[in-house]
Amino acid sequence: MATPPESLPPEVAAAFQRGEPVEAIKLLLKLRAGAPGRPAPGRKPAAPAAPKPRKAAPPPKLGAFREGLSPGEVPRSASAVTGWAIVALLAYLAYRLLAG
């Protein structure tokens, strides 16, 4: 059996010398659990805890939202000019078609 490294606590090294590796591992875990501020050798220390997430901001008020519209429904145009322009265009096209 290989000799344990020098950095092990004496009771863990003694358990390895007696040929009880399972007992040595149990002792090592028990000792490491008792020292929370000390990182395990060969390991990086744990990263600090992430900051608490902020509360989500309420969604912005949409300018196109009107009472009685479904989500995604576009409100009708209130302009009368557009309606009269379409009527004038259709009248012109009818005149051109019939005048030949």
All heavy atoms as an XYZ file, in Angstrom:
723
protein
N       0.854     -1.169      0.000
C       0.000      0.000      0.000
C       0.899      1.230      0.000
O       1.939      1.261      0.630
C      -0.905     -0.023      1.240
C      -1.833      1.150      1.307
S      -2.861      1.134      2.761
C      -4.203      0.153      2.157
N       0.472      2.282     -0.728
C       1.250      3.511     -0.824
C       1.180      4.271      0.490
O       0.203      4.188      1.225
C       0.696      4.381     -1.947
N       2.210      5.010      0.751
C       2.229      5.800      1.982
C       1.410      7.066      1.769
O       1.425      7.661      0.696
C       3.670      6.196      2.360
O       4.224      6.943      1.276
C       4.485      4.970      2.665
N       0.659      7.483      2.769
C      -0.174      8.680      2.624
C       0.688      9.936      2.590
O       1.794      9.961      3.124
C      -1.054      8.648      3.876
C      -0.316      7.825      4.854
C       0.489      6.840      4.053
N       0.210     10.993      1.959
C       0.981     12.239      1.919
C       1.096     12.852      3.311
O       0.326     12.553      4.211
C       0.178     13.135      0.975
C      -1.154     12.509      0.837
C      -1.017     11.069      1.208
N       2.060     13.742      3.470
C       2.334     14.358      4.769
C       1.262     15.360      5.195
O       1.175     15.688      6.364
C       3.701     15.061      4.723
C       4.865     14.122      4.475
C       5.036     13.100      5.592
O       4.801     13.443      6.764
O       5.393     11.961      5.279
N       0.434     15.841      4.268
C      -0.523     16.882      4.615
C      -1.780     16.334      5.296
O      -2.634     17.098      5.686
C      -0.936     17.654      3.352
O      -1.590     16.786      2.452
N      -1.897     15.027      5.443
C      -3.071     14.450      6.094
C      -2.973     14.610      7.611
O      -1.890     14.587      8.187
C      -3.188     12.971      5.756
C      -3.599     12.628      4.327
C      -3.579     11.124      4.137
C      -4.968     13.165      4.025
N      -4.134     14.767      8.266
C      -4.122     14.806      9.732
C      -3.578     13.478     10.290
O      -3.674     12.434      9.645
C      -5.593     14.994     10.096
C      -6.231     15.563      8.875
C      -5.455     15.032      7.728
N      -3.007     13.488     11.486
C      -2.357     12.285     12.035
C      -3.310     11.093     12.196
O      -2.927      9.952     11.913
C      -1.818     12.733     13.394
C      -2.068     14.180     13.513
C      -2.836     14.642     12.351
N      -4.565     11.335     12.614
C      -5.471     10.195     12.808
C      -5.860      9.551     11.477
O      -6.061      8.334     11.392
C      -6.711     10.573     13.617
C      -7.461     11.792     13.180
C      -6.950     13.110     13.789
O      -6.052     13.149     14.633
O      -7.491     14.121     13.355
N      -5.942     10.349     10.388
C      -6.245      9.804      9.070
C      -5.041      8.997      8.570
O      -5.196      7.890      8.027
C      -6.611     10.932      8.082
C      -6.808     10.396      6.683
C      -7.859     11.664      8.546
N      -3.835      9.537      8.766
C      -2.625      8.821      8.346
C      -2.489      7.501      9.125
O      -2.088      6.480      8.547
C      -1.405      9.701      8.572
N      -2.848      7.509     10.420
C      -2.764      6.292     11.223
C      -3.752      5.242     10.714
O      -3.432      4.048     10.672
C      -3.039      6.608     12.690
N      -4.957      5.676     10.297
C      -5.940      4.733      9.760
C      -5.435      4.129      8.450
O      -5.629      2.940      8.191
C      -7.274      5.429      9.546
N      -4.750      4.912      7.630
C      -4.156      4.372      6.407
C      -3.052      3.363      6.743
O      -2.919      2.338      6.085
C      -3.572      5.495      5.538
C      -4.540      6.041      4.522
C      -4.906      7.382      4.533
C      -5.080      5.229      3.547
C      -5.779      7.894      3.608
C      -5.961      5.729      2.604
C      -6.313      7.060      2.635
N      -2.248      3.655      7.763
C      -1.151      2.749      8.155
C      -1.694      1.423      8.676
O      -1.071      0.381      8.496
C      -0.270      3.418      9.230
C       0.515      4.604      8.738
C       1.528      4.226      7.668
O       2.028      3.110      7.615
N       1.805      5.189      6.791
N      -2.866      1.472      9.328
C      -3.479      0.240      9.834
C      -4.135     -0.568      8.720
O      -4.536     -1.707      8.935
C      -4.561      0.582     10.876
C      -4.041      1.099     12.190
C      -5.134      1.137     13.257
N      -6.316      1.877     12.847
C      -6.559      3.165     13.101
N      -5.678      3.879     13.769
N      -7.676      3.735     12.699
N      -4.246      0.032      7.502
C      -4.849     -0.689      6.389
C      -6.368     -0.549      6.356
O      -7.050     -1.432      5.849
N      -6.891      0.531      6.903
C      -8.334      0.779      6.921
C      -8.635      2.047      6.098
O      -8.886      3.116      6.647
C      -8.819      0.968      8.350
C      -8.586     -0.248      9.231
C      -8.913      0.028     10.687
O      -9.069      1.219     11.059
O      -9.012     -0.940     11.440
N      -8.656      1.930      4.749
C      -8.871      3.133      3.943
C     -10.282      3.711      4.072
O     -10.464      4.926      4.004
C      -8.598      2.663      2.507
C      -8.777      1.189      2.540
C      -8.409      0.751      3.931
N     -11.278      2.850      4.277
C     -12.648      3.353      4.419
C     -12.762      4.181      5.695
O     -13.366      5.267      5.708
C     -13.656      2.184      4.408
C     -15.062      2.669      4.678
C     -13.587      1.430      3.087
N     -12.188      3.700      6.764
C     -12.195      4.440      8.033
C     -11.421      5.748      7.899
O     -11.837      6.785      8.437
C     -11.583      3.573      9.147
C     -11.650      4.199     10.528
C     -13.082      4.396     11.015
O     -13.956      3.606     10.631
O     -13.306      5.344     11.781
N     -10.330      5.729      7.139
C      -9.541      6.950      6.929
C     -10.355      7.991      6.168
O     -10.324      9.185      6.494
C      -8.263      6.616      6.173
N     -11.097      7.546      5.166
C     -11.920      8.479      4.394
C     -13.033      9.055      5.269
O     -13.320     10.257      5.220
C     -12.493      7.781      3.147
C     -11.348      7.461      2.183
C     -13.543      8.641      2.470
C     -11.748      6.603      1.016
N     -13.643      8.211      6.103
C     -14.685      8.700      7.008
C     -14.126      9.754      7.957
O     -14.749     10.797      8.194
C     -15.279      7.549      7.809
C     -16.196      6.655      7.010
C     -16.749      5.555      7.896
C     -17.624      4.590      7.115
N     -18.118      3.496      7.971
N     -12.947      9.484      8.514
C     -12.317     10.452      9.416
C     -11.995     11.760      8.692
O     -12.205     12.846      9.235
C     -11.033      9.861     10.006
C     -11.202      8.854     11.140
C      -9.870      8.183     11.448
C     -11.738      9.564     12.368
N     -11.477     11.627      7.464
C     -11.120     12.815      6.708
C     -12.358     13.666      6.403
O     -12.331     14.888      6.557
C     -10.427     12.408      5.401
C      -9.874     13.536      4.554
C      -8.810     14.318      5.314
C      -9.304     12.986      3.265
N     -13.451     13.028      6.005
C     -14.678     13.776      5.742
C     -15.226     14.426      7.012
O     -15.732     15.547      6.984
C     -15.735     12.862      5.119
C     -15.444     12.394      3.685
C     -16.487     11.394      3.242
C     -15.384     13.574      2.746
N     -15.119     13.712      8.120
C     -15.595     14.253      9.396
C     -14.766     15.472      9.804
O     -15.306     16.479     10.253
C     -15.508     13.163     10.465
C     -16.040     13.565     11.803
C     -15.955     12.402     12.755
C     -16.353     12.797     14.157
N     -16.195     11.688     15.096
N     -13.452     15.397      9.611
C     -12.589     16.528      9.961
C     -12.806     17.713      9.030
O     -12.793     18.864      9.469
C     -11.120     16.089      9.916
C     -10.686     15.117     11.015
C      -9.287     14.615     10.758
C     -10.767     15.808     12.367
N     -13.007     17.443      7.755
C     -13.214     18.531      6.797
C     -14.559     19.221      7.020
O     -14.698     20.405      6.779
C     -13.149     18.007      5.362
C     -11.796     17.495      4.965
C     -10.921     18.645      4.503
N      -9.530     18.299      4.433
C      -8.930     17.727      3.400
N      -9.636     17.413      2.351
N      -7.651     17.462      3.440
N     -15.572     18.479      7.464
C     -16.877     19.073      7.723
C     -16.805     20.019      8.916
O     -17.561     20.976      9.001
C     -17.918     17.992      7.972
N     -15.876     19.772      9.835
C     -15.732     20.621     11.013
C     -15.000     21.912     10.733
O     -15.019     22.817     11.539
N     -14.328     22.058      9.576
C     -13.576     23.272      9.247
C     -14.147     23.889      7.973
O     -13.603     23.720      6.894
C     -12.104     22.930      9.058
N     -15.268     24.642      8.085
C     -15.907     25.174      6.883
C     -15.121     26.280      6.192
O     -15.252     26.478      5.007
C     -17.247     25.708      7.378
C     -17.020     26.007      8.808
C     -15.997     25.005      9.287
N     -14.299     27.008      6.881
C     -13.554     28.107      6.282
C     -12.340     27.656      5.507
O     -11.725     28.441      4.803
N     -11.943     26.409      5.654
C     -10.727     25.916      5.023
C     -11.080     25.069      3.809
O     -11.756     24.060      3.926
C      -9.966     25.060      6.047
C      -8.508     24.897      5.740
C      -7.831     24.125      6.822
N      -7.844     22.724      6.400
C      -7.632     21.695      7.193
N      -7.449     21.890      8.456
N      -7.640     20.476      6.725
N     -10.640     25.458      2.596
C     -10.934     24.648      1.420
C     -10.094     23.378      1.407
O      -9.031     23.307      2.003
C     -10.568     25.562      0.252
C      -9.553     26.498      0.814
C      -9.915     26.671      2.265
N     -10.589     22.378      0.734
C      -9.862     21.126      0.616
C      -8.590     21.345     -0.191
O      -8.563     22.159     -1.102
C     -10.738     20.085     -0.061
N      -7.502     20.640      0.121
C      -6.272     20.820     -0.640
C      -6.483     20.414     -2.098
O      -7.119     19.420     -2.392
C      -5.270     19.890      0.042
C      -5.944     19.303      1.216
C      -7.365     19.685      1.182
N      -5.936     21.215     -2.999
C      -6.056     20.925     -4.412
C      -7.375     21.383     -5.014
O      -7.623     21.175     -6.181
N      -8.218     21.994     -4.230
C      -9.500     22.493     -4.719
C      -9.542     24.002     -4.597
O      -8.961     24.579     -3.680
C     -10.667     21.924     -3.914
C     -10.935     20.499     -4.192
C     -12.242     20.155     -3.573
N     -12.734     18.921     -4.154
C     -13.828     18.335     -3.768
N     -14.544     18.857     -2.818
N     -14.220     17.230     -4.344
N     -10.271     24.605     -5.506
C     -10.462     26.048     -5.432
C     -11.539     26.337     -4.386
O     -12.463     25.548     -4.223
C     -10.927     26.585     -6.787
C      -9.885     26.460     -7.860
C     -10.413     27.014     -9.160
C      -9.398     26.831    -10.258
N      -9.896     27.304    -11.537
N     -11.432     27.462     -3.690
C     -12.499     27.802     -2.743
C     -13.803     28.054     -3.482
O     -13.817     28.442     -4.647
C     -11.993     29.076     -2.059
C     -10.775     29.494     -2.779
C     -10.344     28.405     -3.689
N     -14.885     27.824     -2.809
C     -16.210     27.994     -3.421
C     -16.435     29.457     -3.779
O     -15.982     30.360     -3.091
C     -17.289     27.518     -2.459
N     -17.142     29.684     -4.858
C     -17.451     31.039     -5.298
C     -18.459     31.655     -4.333
O     -19.281     30.950     -3.746
C     -18.019     31.006     -6.704
N     -18.390     32.972     -4.151
C     -19.376     33.608     -3.263
C     -20.780     33.456     -3.836
O     -20.969     33.274     -5.029
C     -18.941     35.076     -3.236
C     -18.075     35.255     -4.428
C     -17.468     33.913     -4.726
N     -21.743     33.535     -2.958
C     -23.140     33.366     -3.369
C     -23.537     34.469     -4.336
O     -23.089     35.604     -4.233
C     -24.047     33.399     -2.146
N     -24.363     34.119     -5.286
C     -24.832     35.086     -6.279
C     -25.760     36.095     -5.609
O     -26.481     35.763     -4.673
C     -25.571     34.366     -7.399
N     -25.749     37.343     -6.081
C     -26.647     38.335     -5.480
C     -28.100     37.978     -5.770
O     -28.412     37.302     -6.745
C     -26.255     39.640     -6.177
C     -25.574     39.229     -7.429
C     -24.941     37.891     -7.145
N     -28.969     38.443     -4.890
C     -30.391     38.160     -5.054
C     -30.906     38.861     -6.310
O     -30.551     40.010     -6.573
C     -31.182     38.664     -3.849
C     -30.919     37.874     -2.600
C     -31.794     38.374     -1.473
C     -31.561     37.578     -0.213
N     -32.402     38.067      0.886
N     -31.733     38.172     -7.076
C     -32.261     38.826     -8.270
C     -33.240     39.930     -7.892
O     -33.950     39.840     -6.900
C     -32.977     37.700     -9.018
C     -33.257     36.665     -7.986
C     -32.179     36.798     -6.947
N     -33.245     40.964     -8.706
C     -34.154     42.083     -8.446
C     -35.559     41.707     -8.889
O     -35.751     40.845     -9.716
C     -33.714     43.306     -9.226
C     -32.380     43.816     -8.811
C     -32.070     45.046     -9.614
N     -30.667     45.405     -9.460
C     -30.091     46.358    -10.115
N     -30.762     47.074    -10.985
N     -28.817     46.619     -9.915
N     -36.526     42.414     -8.330
C     -37.902     42.212     -8.762
C     -38.042     42.762    -10.174
O     -37.471     43.790    -10.516
C     -38.875     42.934     -7.839
C     -39.019     42.295     -6.493
C     -40.096     42.979     -5.692
C     -40.293     42.303     -4.356
N     -41.342     42.961     -3.577
N     -38.798     42.064    -10.978
C     -39.001     42.502    -12.354
C     -39.844     43.762    -12.381
O     -40.812     43.905    -11.638
C     -39.683     41.394    -13.153
N     -39.444     44.675    -13.252
C     -40.198     45.915    -13.404
C     -41.497     45.614    -14.138
O     -41.555     44.717    -14.960
C     -39.372     46.929    -14.180
N     -42.543     46.355    -13.841
C     -43.803     46.122    -14.558
C     -43.619     46.453    -16.033
O     -42.812     47.314    -16.385
C     -44.790     47.073    -13.882
C     -43.943     48.111    -13.237
C     -42.651     47.445    -12.883
N     -44.357     45.772    -16.906
C     -44.206     46.043    -18.331
C     -44.638     47.470    -18.659
O     -45.525     48.024    -18.010
C     -45.120     45.013    -18.997
C     -46.071     44.597    -17.944
C     -45.359     44.758    -16.643
N     -44.009     48.070    -19.665
C     -44.374     49.445    -19.998
C     -45.781     49.507    -20.590
O     -46.265     48.560    -21.189
C     -43.323     49.846    -21.040
C     -42.871     48.560    -21.624
C     -42.964     47.548    -20.516
N     -46.414     50.638    -20.402
C     -47.747     50.851    -20.968
C     -47.605     51.012    -22.476
O     -46.766     51.764    -22.948
C     -48.391     52.109    -20.378
C     -48.597     52.059    -18.893
C     -49.870     51.337    -18.582
C     -50.109     51.396    -17.074
N     -51.290     50.755    -16.676
N     -48.403     50.282    -23.210
C     -48.348     50.366    -24.656
C     -49.294     51.453    -25.141
O     -50.432     51.551    -24.695
C     -48.721     49.020    -25.284
C     -47.828     47.855    -24.867
C     -48.324     46.566    -25.496
C     -46.401     48.112    -25.272
N     -48.831     52.254    -26.088
C     -49.645     53.341    -26.594
C     -50.831     52.860    -27.399
O     -51.841     53.535    -27.495
N     -50.739     51.685    -28.031
C     -51.804     51.198    -28.889
C     -52.883     50.450    -28.102
O     -53.871     50.033    -28.680
C     -51.231     50.279    -29.957
N     -52.711     50.292    -26.803
C     -53.687     49.540    -26.012
C     -54.952     50.368    -25.841
O     -54.924     51.523    -25.439
C     -53.116     49.184    -24.640
C     -54.117     48.476    -23.771
C     -54.438     47.156    -23.999
C     -54.756     49.143    -22.750
C     -55.357     46.511    -23.216
C     -55.687     48.498    -21.953
C     -55.994     47.184    -22.194
N     -56.053     49.747    -26.180
C     -57.349     50.377    -25.970
C     -58.287     49.350    -25.366
O     -58.156     48.146    -25.599
C     -57.924     50.894    -27.276
C     -57.100     52.029    -27.842
C     -57.878     52.830    -28.848
N     -57.027     53.892    -29.343
C     -56.900     54.196    -30.611
N     -57.584     53.533    -31.522
N     -56.121     55.168    -30.984
N     -59.245     49.832    -24.631
C     -60.207     48.949    -23.991
C     -61.002     48.185    -25.046
O     -61.419     48.734    -26.048
C     -61.173     49.780    -23.128
C     -61.975     48.969    -22.154
C     -61.150     48.302    -21.093
O     -60.165     48.898    -20.633
O     -61.494     47.168    -20.729
N     -61.170     46.877    -24.845
C     -61.973     46.069    -25.741
C     -61.178     45.389    -26.846
O     -61.745     44.652    -27.642
N     -59.868     45.622    -26.946
C     -59.054     44.983    -27.976
C     -58.394     43.737    -27.413
O     -58.005     43.694    -26.253
C     -57.969     45.932    -28.493
C     -58.441     47.179    -29.236
C     -57.250     48.012    -29.653
C     -59.265     46.803    -30.448
N     -58.278     42.718    -28.241
C     -57.577     41.504    -27.843
C     -56.071     41.754    -27.942
O     -55.635     42.659    -28.656
C     -57.955     40.349    -28.770
O     -59.325     40.064    -28.656
N     -55.247     40.938    -27.254
C     -53.799     41.106    -27.391
C     -53.374     40.913    -28.840
O     -53.761     39.959    -29.501
C     -53.229     40.008    -26.507
C     -54.309     39.684    -25.540
C     -55.598     39.931    -26.274
N     -52.620     41.843    -29.378
C     -52.146     41.780    -30.744
C     -53.087     42.413    -31.747
O     -52.737     42.564    -32.918
N     -54.281     42.789    -31.328
C     -55.240     43.401    -32.247
C     -54.887     44.873    -32.430
O     -54.616     45.579    -31.468
C     -56.658     43.272    -31.690
C     -57.736     43.729    -32.640
C     -59.128     43.516    -32.068
O     -59.250     42.936    -30.970
O     -60.086     43.942    -32.716
N     -54.878     45.305    -33.673
C     -54.519     46.683    -33.991
C     -55.784     47.533    -33.999
O     -56.781     47.148    -34.618
C     -53.820     46.747    -35.370
C     -53.473     48.177    -35.728
C     -52.590     45.876    -35.371
N     -55.761     48.678    -33.326
C     -56.956     49.515    -33.318
C     -57.218     50.098    -34.705
O     -56.312     50.313    -35.491
C     -56.622     50.600    -32.308
C     -55.158     50.626    -32.216
C     -54.683     49.238    -32.532
N     -58.500     50.343    -35.007
C     -58.865     50.925    -36.289
C     -58.424     52.380    -36.339
O     -58.376     53.072    -35.333
C     -60.372     50.841    -36.496
C     -60.837     49.434    -36.649
C     -62.319     49.422    -36.885
N     -62.734     48.036    -37.068
C     -63.582     47.660    -38.008
N     -64.107     48.546    -38.812
N     -63.917     46.412    -38.112
N     -58.142     52.809    -37.565
C     -57.739     54.189    -37.760
C     -58.949     55.095    -37.596
O     -60.036     54.805    -38.101
C     -57.135     54.357    -39.154
O     -56.871     55.703    -39.410
N     -58.780     56.189    -36.933
C     -59.875     57.127    -36.717
C     -59.857     58.244    -37.749
O     -60.638     59.171    -37.676
C     -59.782     57.700    -35.309
N     -58.966     58.167    -38.735
C     -58.822     59.236    -39.718
C     -59.843     59.078    -40.844
O     -59.927     58.041    -41.494
C     -57.407     59.218    -40.284
O     -57.300     60.147    -41.331
N     -60.594     60.114    -41.122
C     -61.565     60.103    -42.218
C     -60.878     60.380    -43.548
O     -61.390     60.019    -44.606
C     -62.646     61.145    -41.963
N     -59.710     60.978    -43.506
C     -58.976     61.314    -44.729
C     -58.588     60.037    -45.471
O     -58.709     59.974    -46.700
C     -57.730     62.160    -44.402
C     -56.895     62.419    -45.641
C     -58.125     63.462    -43.742
N     -58.174     59.024    -44.765
C     -57.784     57.773    -45.399
C     -58.971     57.146    -46.114
O     -58.839     56.668    -47.251
C     -57.219     56.789    -44.338
O     -56.170     57.416    -43.624
C     -56.696     55.523    -44.993
N     -60.112     57.131    -45.492
C     -61.312     56.569    -46.109
C     -61.699     57.300    -47.382
O     -62.021     56.681    -48.412
N     -61.654     58.629    -47.341
C     -62.000     59.418    -48.536
C     -60.956     59.242    -49.633
O     -61.300     59.247    -50.829
C     -62.178     60.894    -48.193
C     -63.504     61.156    -47.536
C     -63.710     61.521    -46.254
C     -64.777     61.046    -48.152
N     -65.053     61.643    -46.000
C     -65.740     61.357    -47.171
C     -65.240     60.695    -49.422
C     -67.108     61.333    -47.422
C     -66.601     60.693    -49.676
C     -67.514     61.006    -48.684
N     -59.709     59.054    -49.278
C     -58.666     58.832    -50.289
C     -58.891     57.508    -50.999
O     -58.712     57.408    -52.225
C     -57.289     58.881    -49.652
N     -59.303     56.479    -50.273
C     -59.570     55.170    -50.884
C     -60.790     55.263    -51.808
O     -60.791     54.726    -52.915
C     -59.752     54.095    -49.792
C     -58.415     53.855    -49.094
C     -60.298     52.802    -50.383
C     -58.485     52.939    -47.903
N     -61.836     55.986    -51.381
C     -63.030     56.151    -52.216
C     -62.663     56.884    -53.503
O     -63.094     56.507    -54.614
C     -64.144     56.890    -51.439
C     -65.280     57.321    -52.370
C     -64.652     56.018    -50.324
N     -61.836     57.921    -53.409
C     -61.433     58.689    -54.587
C     -60.598     57.822    -55.532
O     -60.778     57.884    -56.754
C     -60.651     59.926    -54.164
N     -59.718     56.999    -54.998
C     -58.903     56.113    -55.828
C     -59.769     55.093    -56.560
O     -59.577     54.853    -57.769
C     -57.856     55.404    -54.959
C     -56.951     54.420    -55.682
C     -56.073     55.142    -56.687
C     -56.114     53.647    -54.692
N     -60.723     54.505    -55.865
C     -61.618     53.529    -56.503
C     -62.481     54.193    -57.585
O     -62.709     53.612    -58.654
C     -62.498     52.847    -55.455
C     -61.774     51.875    -54.516
C     -62.748     51.376    -53.449
C     -61.169     50.729    -55.283
N     -62.934     55.420    -57.326
C     -63.733     56.144    -58.324
C     -62.891     56.428    -59.564
O     -63.357     56.272    -60.706
C     -64.280     57.429    -57.727
N     -61.652     56.825    -59.367
C     -60.762     57.100    -60.492
C     -60.503     55.834    -61.299
O     -60.543     55.851    -62.538
C     -59.452     57.715    -59.984
C     -58.412     57.877    -61.059
C     -58.540     58.891    -62.008
C     -57.322     57.018    -61.147
C     -57.598     59.043    -63.014
C     -56.387     57.166    -62.139
C     -56.517     58.172    -63.075
O     -55.590     58.309    -64.078
N     -60.236     54.714    -60.611
C     -59.985     53.451    -61.317
C     -61.228     52.998    -62.081
O     -61.122     52.498    -63.214
C     -59.525     52.375    -60.334
C     -58.130     52.568    -59.741
C     -57.868     51.506    -58.672
C     -57.070     52.519    -60.812
N     -62.410     53.168    -61.525
C     -63.644     52.807    -62.212
C     -63.850     53.686    -63.446
O     -64.242     53.198    -64.519
C     -64.830     52.917    -61.257
N     -63.572     54.980    -63.308
C     -63.703     55.892    -64.449
C     -62.761     55.491    -65.569
O     -63.144     55.464    -66.744
C     -63.432     57.330    -63.982
C     -63.317     58.314    -65.107
C     -64.445     58.769    -65.783
C     -62.068     58.768    -65.513
C     -64.341     59.662    -66.840
C     -61.954     59.668    -66.567
C     -63.078     60.112    -67.225
O     -62.965     60.989    -68.268
N     -61.486     55.163    -65.229
C     -60.502     54.791    -66.244
C     -60.879     53.463    -66.909
O     -60.653     53.274    -68.107
C     -59.110     54.659    -65.616
C     -58.492     55.959    -65.127
C     -58.118     56.852    -66.235
N     -57.016     56.239    -66.948
C     -56.322     56.820    -67.896
N     -56.611     58.032    -68.243
N     -55.347     56.203    -68.500
N     -61.433     52.534    -66.126
C     -61.799     51.246    -66.664
C     -63.014     51.361    -67.614
O     -63.007     50.771    -68.695
C     -62.124     50.276    -65.513
C     -62.465     48.847    -65.913
C     -61.249     48.182    -66.531
C     -62.931     48.069    -64.720
N     -63.996     52.137    -67.208
C     -65.215     52.268    -68.026
C     -65.014     53.217    -69.226
O     -65.654     53.046    -70.267
C     -66.382     52.763    -67.175
C     -66.836     51.769    -66.087
C     -67.926     52.396    -65.242
C     -67.325     50.478    -66.703
N     -64.148     54.204    -69.094
C     -63.917     55.159    -70.182
C     -63.066     54.531    -71.279
O     -63.098     54.980    -72.419
C     -63.249     56.425    -69.646
N     -62.322     53.539    -70.955
C     -61.595     52.731    -71.893
C     -60.501     53.291    -72.591
O     -59.963     53.341    -73.555
